[in-house]
């Protein structure tokens, strides 16, 4: 039962942090999205080079 309370408290604390400071998380999401786009683009280029 105590493990459930710890997980619940951790989740609520994270949710409250997002609600109080959403700009920090929006910036992190945009940065992660740009990194994912760069990785996908590099993967496509590597595959096209290997296919030649």
Biopython code that builds the backbone (N, CA, C, O; Angstrom):
import numpy as np
from Bio.PDB.StructureBuilder import StructureBuilder

atoms = [
    (1, "UNK", "N", (0.824, -1.202, 0.000)),
    (1, "UNK", "CA", (0.000, 0.000, 0.000)),
    (1, "UNK", "C", (0.865, 1.263, 0.000)),
    (1, "UNK", "O", (0.502, 2.259, -0.625)),
    (2, "UNK", "N", (1.994, 1.230, 0.688)),
    (2, "UNK", "CA", (2.836, 2.427, 0.748)),
    (2, "UNK", "C", (3.454, 2.738, -0.619)),
    (2, "UNK", "O", (3.692, 3.903, -0.936)),
    (3, "UNK", "N", (3.720, 1.695, -1.440)),
    (3, "UNK", "CA", (4.278, 1.933, -2.767)),
    (3, "UNK", "C", (3.288, 2.702, -3.634)),
    (3, "UNK", "O", (3.680, 3.563, -4.423)),
    (4, "UNK", "N", (2.017, 2.389, -3.485)),
    (4, "UNK", "CA", (0.985, 3.096, -4.252)),
    (4, "UNK", "C", (0.963, 4.563, -3.863)),
    (4, "UNK", "O", (0.837, 5.428, -4.729)),
    (5, "UNK", "N", (1.081, 4.855, -2.591)),
    (5, "UNK", "CA", (1.067, 6.246, -2.117)),
    (5, "UNK", "C", (2.287, 7.005, -2.635)),
    (5, "UNK", "O", (2.182, 8.176, -2.997)),
    (6, "UNK", "N", (3.451, 6.338, -2.673)),
    (6, "UNK", "CA", (4.661, 7.001, -3.164)),
    (6, "UNK", "C", (4.503, 7.355, -4.639)),
    (6, "UNK", "O", (4.851, 8.460, -5.054)),
    (7, "UNK", "N", (3.978, 6.420, -5.431)),
    (7, "UNK", "CA", (3.783, 6.677, -6.855)),
    (7, "UNK", "C", (2.758, 7.784, -7.057)),
    (7, "UNK", "O", (2.935, 8.646, -7.918)),
    (8, "UNK", "N", (1.693, 7.765, -6.275)),
    (8, "UNK", "CA", (0.655, 8.794, -6.388)),
    (8, "UNK", "C", (1.229, 10.167, -6.037)),
    (8, "UNK", "O", (0.977, 11.144, -6.742)),
    (9, "UNK", "N", (1.994, 10.243, -4.955)),
    (9, "UNK", "CA", (2.590, 11.521, -4.559)),
    (9, "UNK", "C", (3.570, 12.026, -5.608)),
    (9, "UNK", "O", (3.607, 13.220, -5.902)),
    (10, "UNK", "N", (4.361, 11.125, -6.171)),
    (10, "UNK", "CA", (5.316, 11.518, -7.209)),
    (10, "UNK", "C", (4.594, 12.041, -8.444)),
    (10, "UNK", "O", (4.998, 13.049, -9.024)),
    (11, "UNK", "N", (3.522, 11.353, -8.847)),
    (11, "UNK", "CA", (2.760, 11.777, -10.027)),
    (11, "UNK", "C", (2.099, 13.128, -9.789)),
    (11, "UNK", "O", (2.116, 13.989, -10.669)),
    (12, "UNK", "N", (1.520, 13.321, -8.615)),
    (12, "UNK", "CA", (0.865, 14.597, -8.323)),
    (12, "UNK", "C", (1.878, 15.734, -8.248)),
    (12, "UNK", "O", (1.602, 16.848, -8.695)),
    (13, "UNK", "N", (3.038, 15.455, -7.689)),
    (13, "UNK", "CA", (4.068, 16.497, -7.599)),
    (13, "UNK", "C", (4.520, 16.902, -8.999)),
    (13, "UNK", "O", (4.706, 18.088, -9.271)),
    (14, "UNK", "N", (4.700, 15.919, -9.894)),
    (14, "UNK", "CA", (5.076, 16.228, -11.265)),
    (14, "UNK", "C", (3.993, 17.001, -11.992)),
    (14, "UNK", "O", (4.290, 17.931, -12.741)),
    (15, "UNK", "N", (2.737, 16.626, -11.780)),
    (15, "UNK", "CA", (1.626, 17.321, -12.424)),
    (15, "UNK", "C", (1.543, 18.761, -11.951)),
    (15, "UNK", "O", (1.317, 19.667, -12.754)),
    (16, "UNK", "N", (1.723, 18.984, -10.650)),
    (16, "UNK", "CA", (1.683, 20.352, -10.121)),
    (16, "UNK", "C", (2.827, 21.186, -10.670)),
    (16, "UNK", "O", (2.658, 22.378, -10.929)),
    (17, "UNK", "N", (3.991, 20.571, -10.849)),
    (17, "UNK", "CA", (5.132, 21.297, -11.409)),
    (17, "UNK", "C", (4.844, 21.707, -12.847)),
    (17, "UNK", "O", (5.174, 22.822, -13.248)),
    (18, "UNK", "N", (4.233, 20.821, -13.624)),
    (18, "UNK", "CA", (3.882, 21.151, -15.011)),
    (18, "UNK", "C", (2.857, 22.274, -15.029)),
    (18, "UNK", "O", (2.946, 23.184, -15.854)),
    (19, "UNK", "N", (1.895, 22.218, -14.135)),
    (19, "UNK", "CA", (0.845, 23.236, -14.116)),
    (19, "UNK", "C", (1.400, 24.606, -13.707)),
    (19, "UNK", "O", (0.945, 25.632, -14.212)),
    (20, "UNK", "N", (2.375, 24.625, -12.803)),
    (20, "UNK", "CA", (2.934, 25.893, -12.345)),
    (20, "UNK", "C", (3.956, 26.479, -13.321)),
    (20, "UNK", "O", (4.096, 27.698, -13.415)),
    (21, "UNK", "N", (4.672, 25.612, -14.049)),
    (21, "UNK", "CA", (5.732, 26.095, -14.939)),
    (21, "UNK", "C", (5.666, 25.360, -16.277)),
    (21, "UNK", "O", (6.560, 24.571, -16.584)),
    (22, "UNK", "N", (4.628, 25.602, -17.077)),
    (22, "UNK", "CA", (4.489, 24.849, -18.326)),
    (22, "UNK", "C", (5.520, 25.212, -19.384)),
    (22, "UNK", "O", (5.829, 24.384, -20.241)),
    (23, "UNK", "N", (6.062, 26.424, -19.351)),
    (23, "UNK", "CA", (7.008, 26.852, -20.382)),
    (23, "UNK", "C", (8.267, 25.988, -20.394)),
    (23, "UNK", "O", (8.827, 25.706, -21.454)),
    (24, "UNK", "N", (8.702, 25.575, -19.210)),
    (24, "UNK", "CA", (9.900, 24.740, -19.111)),
    (24, "UNK", "C", (9.680, 23.415, -19.848)),
    (24, "UNK", "O", (10.572, 22.936, -20.548)),
    (25, "UNK", "N", (8.511, 22.836, -19.690)),
    (25, "UNK", "CA", (8.228, 21.544, -20.309)),
    (25, "UNK", "C", (7.934, 21.688, -21.801)),
    (25, "UNK", "O", (8.254, 20.792, -22.582)),
    (26, "UNK", "N", (7.328, 22.801, -22.200)),
    (26, "UNK", "CA", (7.091, 23.044, -23.625)),
    (26, "UNK", "C", (8.427, 23.157, -24.350)),
    (26, "UNK", "O", (8.583, 22.626, -25.450)),
    (27, "UNK", "N", (9.397, 23.848, -23.739)),
    (27, "UNK", "CA", (10.725, 23.982, -24.335)),
    (27, "UNK", "C", (11.390, 22.616, -24.467)),
    (27, "UNK", "O", (11.993, 22.314, -25.497)),
    (28, "UNK", "N", (11.280, 21.781, -23.417)),
    (28, "UNK", "CA", (11.889, 20.450, -23.465)),
    (28, "UNK", "C", (11.235, 19.585, -24.537)),
    (28, "UNK", "O", (11.924, 18.836, -25.230)),
    (29, "UNK", "N", (9.916, 19.679, -24.680)),
    (29, "UNK", "CA", (9.225, 18.898, -25.706)),
    (29, "UNK", "C", (9.641, 19.330, -27.106)),
    (29, "UNK", "O", (9.837, 18.490, -27.985)),
    (30, "UNK", "N", (9.778, 20.646, -27.316)),
    (30, "UNK", "CA", (10.201, 21.144, -28.631)),
    (30, "UNK", "C", (11.620, 20.686, -28.947)),
    (30, "UNK", "O", (11.925, 20.329, -30.085)),
    (31, "UNK", "N", (12.490, 20.699, -27.929)),
    (31, "UNK", "CA", (13.865, 20.269, -28.136)),
    (31, "UNK", "C", (13.911, 18.775, -28.467)),
    (31, "UNK", "O", (14.643, 18.367, -29.368)),
    (32, "UNK", "N", (13.141, 17.965, -27.754)),
    (32, "UNK", "CA", (13.098, 16.526, -28.025)),
    (32, "UNK", "C", (12.536, 16.251, -29.416)),
    (32, "UNK", "O", (12.991, 15.341, -30.109)),
    (33, "UNK", "N", (11.546, 17.042, -29.819)),
    (33, "UNK", "CA", (10.969, 16.866, -31.156)),
    (33, "UNK", "C", (12.002, 17.180, -32.231)),
    (33, "UNK", "O", (12.106, 16.452, -33.218)),
    (34, "UNK", "N", (12.761, 18.250, -32.054)),
    (34, "UNK", "CA", (13.761, 18.601, -33.057)),
    (34, "UNK", "C", (14.861, 17.545, -33.126)),
    (34, "UNK", "O", (15.353, 17.242, -34.213)),
    (35, "UNK", "N", (15.251, 16.985, -31.990)),
    (35, "UNK", "CA", (16.265, 15.929, -31.983)),
    (35, "UNK", "C", (15.740, 14.695, -32.711)),
    (35, "UNK", "O", (16.477, 14.058, -33.464)),
    (36, "UNK", "N", (14.473, 14.356, -32.490)),
    (36, "UNK", "CA", (13.878, 13.196, -33.158)),
    (36, "UNK", "C", (13.819, 13.415, -34.672)),
    (36, "UNK", "O", (14.069, 12.486, -35.440)),
    (37, "UNK", "N", (13.495, 14.621, -35.101)),
    (37, "UNK", "CA", (13.444, 14.920, -36.535)),
    (37, "UNK", "C", (14.829, 14.793, -37.161)),
    (37, "UNK", "O", (14.976, 14.248, -38.254)),
    (38, "UNK", "N", (15.841, 15.298, -36.463)),
    (38, "UNK", "CA", (17.216, 15.200, -36.971)),
    (38, "UNK", "C", (17.643, 13.735, -37.058)),
    (38, "UNK", "O", (18.267, 13.327, -38.037)),
    (39, "UNK", "N", (17.307, 12.945, -36.037)),
    (39, "UNK", "CA", (17.681, 11.522, -36.039)),
    (39, "UNK", "C", (16.986, 10.777, -37.179)),
    (39, "UNK", "O", (17.608, 9.946, -37.841)),
    (40, "UNK", "N", (15.721, 11.060, -37.413)),
    (40, "UNK", "CA", (14.997, 10.400, -38.511)),
    (40, "UNK", "C", (15.575, 10.794, -39.853)),
    (40, "UNK", "O", (15.725, 9.949, -40.737)),
    (41, "UNK", "N", (15.897, 12.057, -40.017)),
    (41, "UNK", "CA", (16.483, 12.533, -41.271)),
    (41, "UNK", "C", (17.834, 11.864, -41.521)),
    (41, "UNK", "O", (18.131, 11.453, -42.643)),
    (42, "UNK", "N", (18.645, 11.758, -40.473)),
    (42, "UNK", "CA", (19.946, 11.104, -40.609)),
    (42, "UNK", "C", (19.763, 9.629, -40.952)),
    (42, "UNK", "O", (20.507, 9.082, -41.766)),
    (43, "UNK", "N", (18.778, 8.990, -40.335)),
    (43, "UNK", "CA", (18.515, 7.578, -40.634)),
    (43, "UNK", "C", (18.118, 7.369, -42.083)),
    (43, "UNK", "O", (18.563, 6.414, -42.720)),
    (44, "UNK", "N", (17.294, 8.246, -42.600)),
    (44, "UNK", "CA", (16.880, 8.145, -44.006)),
    (44, "UNK", "C", (18.073, 8.333, -44.917)),
    (44, "UNK", "O", (18.210, 7.619, -45.910)),
    (45, "UNK", "N", (18.933, 9.277, -44.601)),
    (45, "UNK", "CA", (20.121, 9.509, -45.441)),
    (45, "UNK", "C", (21.063, 8.307, -45.409)),
    (45, "UNK", "O", (21.616, 7.914, -46.436)),
    (46, "UNK", "N", (21.241, 7.727, -44.218)),
    (46, "UNK", "CA", (22.133, 6.564, -44.098)),
    (46, "UNK", "C", (21.566, 5.392, -44.920)),
    (46, "UNK", "O", (22.308, 4.702, -45.620)),
    (47, "UNK", "N", (20.260, 5.180, -44.827)),
    (47, "UNK", "CA", (19.646, 4.093, -45.580)),
    (47, "UNK", "C", (19.779, 4.326, -47.089)),
    (47, "UNK", "O", (20.045, 3.393, -47.846)),
    (48, "UNK", "N", (19.591, 5.577, -47.516)),
    (48, "UNK", "CA", (19.723, 5.856, -48.947)),
    (48, "UNK", "C", (21.147, 5.673, -49.431)),
    (48, "UNK", "O", (21.362, 5.241, -50.564)),
    (49, "UNK", "N", (22.133, 5.995, -48.590)),
    (49, "UNK", "CA", (23.533, 5.774, -48.969)),
    (49, "UNK", "C", (23.833, 4.273, -49.051)),
    (49, "UNK", "O", (24.523, 3.819, -49.964)),
    (50, "UNK", "N", (23.308, 3.513, -48.091)),
    (50, "UNK", "CA", (23.525, 2.066, -48.092)),
    (50, "UNK", "C", (22.842, 1.395, -49.276)),
    (50, "UNK", "O", (23.319, 0.373, -49.769)),
    (51, "UNK", "N", (21.745, 1.954, -49.731)),
    (51, "UNK", "CA", (21.013, 1.364, -50.843)),
    (51, "UNK", "C", (21.720, 1.552, -52.185)),
    (51, "UNK", "O", (21.451, 0.821, -53.138)),
    (52, "UNK", "N", (22.604, 2.511, -52.259)),
    (52, "UNK", "CA", (23.293, 2.786, -53.531)),
    (52, "UNK", "C", (24.356, 1.782, -53.843)),
    (52, "UNK", "O", (25.017, 1.884, -54.876)),
]
sb = StructureBuilder()
sb.init_structure("model")
sb.init_model(0)
sb.init_chain("A")
sb.init_seg("    ")
for serial, (resi, resn, name, xyz) in enumerate(atoms, 1):
    if name == "N":
        sb.init_residue(resn, " ", resi, " ")
    sb.init_atom(name, np.array(xyz, "f"), 0.0, 1.0, " ", f" {name:<3s}", serial, name[0])
structure = sb.get_structure()
